[in-house]
């Protein structure tokens, strides 16, 4: 499974900036960061393809489902 991030039509990011960002992200590898698998530019469509995180994103983890259980233990923080 993968996660695909499409560039918003309202984005001010140009093609050059998108390609630079994508190329920079391909060189970043860290155990605490989701890995970029690839990117695509096809006409006006631009997308980043990331590995899929089955337990959700950091925002979901921090806020929780009901926005009240967002406090992490010290063990979770480290």
Secondary structure per residue as TSV (DSSP state, phi and psi in degrees):
chain	resnum	aa	ss	phi	psi
A	1	X	-	360.0	150.8
A	2	X	E	-135.6	164.0
A	3	X	E	-116.1	131.7
A	4	X	E	-113.0	126.5
A	5	X	E	-108.5	112.0
A	6	X	E	-89.5	141.4
A	7	X	-	-68.4	132.5
A	8	X	-	-66.1	141.4
A	9	X	T	-62.5	-26.6
A	10	X	T	-88.5	1.6
A	11	X	-	-68.0	142.1
A	12	X	-	-90.1	0.5
A	13	X	-	-70.7	125.2
A	14	X	-	-84.7	174.5
A	15	X	H	-61.6	-44.7
A	16	X	H	-60.7	-44.7
A	17	X	H	-65.1	-40.9
A	18	X	H	-61.1	-48.7
A	19	X	H	-65.0	-37.7
A	20	X	H	-64.0	-45.2
A	21	X	H	-60.9	-46.0
A	22	X	H	-62.6	-43.6
A	23	X	H	-66.1	-38.1
A	24	X	H	-65.3	-41.0
A	25	X	H	-66.8	-28.9
A	26	X	H	-67.1	-21.2
A	27	X	T	-93.4	-0.2
A	28	X	-	-101.4	120.7
A	29	X	-	-134.3	119.1
A	30	X	-	-150.4	144.2
A	31	X	T	-64.3	-21.2
A	32	X	T	-97.2	4.2
A	33	X	S	-118.7	141.1
A	34	X	-	-68.9	138.6
A	35	X	-	-86.1	138.7
A	36	X	E	-82.5	122.7
A	37	X	E	-85.5	-39.3
A	38	X	E	-176.3	-179.3
A	39	X	E	-145.8	161.8
A	40	X	E	-142.6	137.2
A	41	X	E	-129.7	115.4
A	42	X	E	-132.7	98.7
A	43	X	T	65.5	-126.3
A	44	X	T	-84.7	-6.7
A	45	X	E	-91.5	131.8
A	46	X	E	-133.7	136.1
A	47	X	E	-144.3	147.6
A	48	X	E	-109.9	137.2
A	49	X	E	-114.5	116.9
A	50	X	E	-111.6	160.7
A	51	X	E	-64.4	149.6
A	52	X	-	-84.9	133.3
A	53	X	-	-103.8	106.6
A	54	X	T	-66.4	-21.7
A	55	X	T	-99.0	14.0
A	56	X	-	92.5	-177.8
A	57	X	-	-95.3	174.8
A	58	X	H	-63.8	-40.1
A	59	X	H	-59.1	-43.8
A	60	X	H	-63.1	-42.1
A	61	X	H	-65.8	-40.5
A	62	X	H	-73.2	-39.6
A	63	X	H	-87.9	-27.5
A	64	X	-	73.0	171.2
A	65	X	T	-67.3	-37.6
A	66	X	T	-107.2	12.8
A	67	X	S	63.8	8.2
A	68	X	S	-110.3	-15.4
A	69	X	-	-105.3	34.9
A	70	X	-	-82.7	-2.1
A	71	X	-	-81.2	120.7
A	72	X	-	-92.5	148.3
A	73	X	-	-73.1	165.5
A	74	X	H	-63.7	-35.6
A	75	X	H	-61.3	-43.1
A	76	X	H	-66.3	-35.6
A	77	X	H	-67.0	-33.1
A	78	X	-	-94.2	360.0
